[in-house]
Amino acid sequence: MAQHTVRPVKVCPDCIGFAAVAITLGGHDRAGARRTITAHCYACQGTGTVTGTKRAGVTA
């Protein structure tokens, strides 16, 4: 009996799968922890993957 094959996931070419990063702002808060912000990949909106219709640099 034939089995269905799963399509391989296409990794985003802009972020290479690392869709979100934490960037330090160069200081510490009162508790001593570093102040950070989270930046998400613009091309894949933070998912790390792209669909067949979404390519790098092309927005719908």
Summary of the structure (lengths in Angstrom):
residues: 60
radius of gyration: 17.4
end to end distance: 39.6
largest distance: 63.3
contacts: 106
relative contact order: 0.29
helix: 0%
strand: 33%
